[in-house]
Amino acid sequence: MIKINYPAKKPSIKIANGKEQVLCLIRKRWLLLTPEEWVRQNFLLYLTEVLQYPASLIAVEKQLMIADVKKRFDIVIYDREANPFTIVECKEMNVALTENTLQQVLRYNIHLKARYIVVTNGSHCAAFSIRAGVFVMEEKIPFFAEIIKKG
């Protein structure tokens, strides 16, 4: 598992109608602050602030169809040609990262065909890349600059 070292910057939070809301870095709108949304927004900050991924290449909670069933991914990072490059599945902090979590994101990847898969619960994450048609566990999530060099 990869330990996440979050940046000092934190997501913007406010109280509206008696409920905590968080400003989505990518969607630029206020959302109900649930445990999973906390993980998603903090991981987005990690991607953009620490790993230097451009926010313009990131999509959050977009719908896709898999075998006539509507599914919604948490985060997809696109390459400069607008191809899905990385899929990130976020779980609440108290949810263990299991094979079921990985299977969920692998089902999404049948449609998206990303080269990297990441699952996170906010404390830790597991990252996988495709090498010779097989997913291999990675020791870290690459910086955006490293991905650009690889092509």
Residue pairs with C-beta under 8 A, 6 or more apart in sequence:
1 97
1 124
1 125
1 126
2 124
2 125
2 126
2 127
2 138
2 139
2 140
2 141
3 123
3 124
4 43
4 46
4 120
4 122
4 123
4 124
4 125
5 46
5 50
6 42
6 45
6 46
6 50
7 45
7 46
7 49
7 50
9 45
9 49
10 42
10 45
11 22
11 23
11 25
11 38
11 41
11 42
11 45
12 22
12 23
13 20
13 21
13 22
13 23
13 33
14 20
14 21
14 23
14 30
15 21
16 30
19 32
19 33
20 32
20 33
21 30
21 31
21 32
21 33
22 30
22 31
22 33
22 37
22 38
22 41
23 29
23 30
23 31
23 41
24 30
24 31
24 41
24 44
24 60
25 41
25 44
25 45
25 48
25 55
26 44
26 55
26 58
26 59
26 60
27 60
27 61
31 37
34 92
35 92
35 93
35 94
36 90
36 91
36 92
38 93
38 122
39 90
39 91
39 92
39 93
39 120
39 121
39 122
40 60
40 74
40 75
40 90
42 122
43 75
43 88
43 90
43 120
43 122
43 125
44 55
44 58
44 60
44 75
47 53
47 58
47 75
47 77
47 88
48 54
48 55
48 58
51 141
51 142
51 143
51 144
52 143
52 144
52 145
53 77
53 144
54 144
57 77
57 78
57 79
57 80
57 85
58 75
58 76
58 77
58 78
59 75
59 76
59 78
60 74
60 75
61 72
61 73
61 74
62 72
62 73
62 76
63 70
63 71
63 72
64 70
64 71
64 72
64 73
64 108
64 111
64 112
65 71
65 111
66 107
66 108
66 110
66 111
71 107
71 108
73 87
73 89
73 105
73 108
73 112
74 88
74 89
74 90
75 86
75 87
75 88
75 90
76 84
76 85
76 86
76 87
76 88
76 112
76 114
77 84
77 85
77 86
77 88
77 116
78 84
78 85
79 85
79 147
80 148
83 113
84 112
84 113
84 114
85 114
85 115
85 116
85 147
86 114
86 115
86 116
86 117
86 118
87 105
87 108
87 109
87 112
87 114
87 116
87 117
87 118
88 118
88 119
88 120
89 101
89 104
89 105
89 108
89 117
89 118
89 119
89 120
90 120
90 121
90 122
91 97
91 101
91 119
91 120
91 121
91 122
92 121
92 122
93 121
93 122
93 123
94 121
95 101
95 121
96 121
97 119
97 120
97 121
97 124
97 125
97 126
101 119
102 117
102 119
102 126
102 128
105 117
105 119
106 117
106 135
109 117
115 129
115 130
116 127
116 128
116 129
116 130
116 138
116 141
116 142
117 127
117 128
117 129
117 135
118 125
118 126
118 127
118 128
118 141
119 125
119 126
120 126
125 141
126 137
127 137
127 138
127 140
127 141
128 135
128 136
128 137
128 138
129 135
129 136
129 138
130 136
142 150
